[in-house]
Amino acid sequence: MAINFPSNPSDGDLYSYEDITYSWSASDGLWVSWGGSYGTGLKHKDSFTGSGSTTSYALTYEPLSQESVSVYFSGVYQNDSNYSLAGQIVTFTTAPPANTDVEIVYIYKANVVTDDLTVTGNISAAEATFSGNVGIGTDLPYSKLHIVGLDQTNGTMSLTADAAKGSFESYVHYGAYGDWYIRSASGSGNVILQDTGGNVLVGTTSAVVGGGPLQVKSKTGSENVATFQNGVSDSGFGINFLSVAGSGVGSIAWTGSATNYNTSSDYRLKTDVQAMTGASARVQALKPVNFEWLADGSRTDGFLAHELQAVVPEAATGTKDAVDEDGNPEYQGIDQSKLVPLLTAALQEALARIEALEAKA
């Protein structure tokens, strides 16, 4: 028996039949349905004009069953005893009168092959409006979109550039212990989390302004924020840093026993190389201090960034007392490794003076 929907419904009214819930869509003029034993399905409406002699009408899709079909003659519901369904053909026992608006509303599956659902055509927004859960690979969906894959190693969801599975395929699947995998079928394929705009956040839902496109936060504060491990060999490879042009400007590399922090220094990248002079005077101009950190009260030896910047500009970043457009401080930083050449040159100057004094003695 076909579903006998209530007459004169209002937008959003609900009606239940067996394990299916229907919602009246005033904009479509249809009962929109989804759920239960129908698993994966779409609603559709075919409209015809009665001729007074035609008894059979071909539908666009094949309904799931006669129970999923509802027929209206000029808005009047027709009992299913007045028609029969065979595949995509609805046949009436008596031809609809001439000039009658014949509306056939039904739930269908598109191109069903065994247990697979393949949609080769376009699905309009109206046809894809559901009031319940969507199940693919299951007839008991318990969330808005519930996808069940074949197993823990094959793709739960595949995305391809062509019809055939091949080098252009990427897929997402669910593994053991709640693991999720995003993979490319090709060994040379890339998984791109974010290309333009927005940020990729790990461990947090709040992006730090100016924090960059990748922001990672530890879960408890008593663990590492991130871990990097060589996967094949300990040959001294790690993380590369590139310029806008794509040239390497530095790296963090590690072996089985040590970590190296590298910056570009190849002689082929340099010109106008000169010996350092006056290093001792510059070292004497430095103002090393001992201070307390406001954040945790710990004390340490170091420099004030703006004072160091006055003597060794390349060792400090930022500007003294700088603030952003909202008045928030933009703090300076220093790279103490930039002091090594100056200290080396000053030590060499001091050693030369010591040797000269010893030669006179």
Secondary structure, 3 states (H helix, E strand, C coil): CCCCCCCCCCCCCEEEECCEEEEEECCCCEEEEECHHHCCCEEEEEEEECCCCCCEEECCCCECCHHHEEEEECCEEECHHHEEEECCEEEECCCCCCCCEEEEEEEECCCEECCEECCCCCCCCCCCCCCCCEEECCCCCCCCEEECCCCCCCCCEEECCCCCCCCCCEEEEECHHHCEEEEECCCCCCCCCCCCCCCEEECCCCCCCCCCCEEECCCCCCCCCCCCCCCCCCEEEEEEEECCCCCEEEEEEEECCCEEEEECCCHHHCCCCCCCCCHHHHHHHCCCEEEECCCCCCEEEECCHHHHHHHCHHHEECCCCCECCCCCECCCEECHHHHHHHHHHHHHHHHHHHHHHHHHC
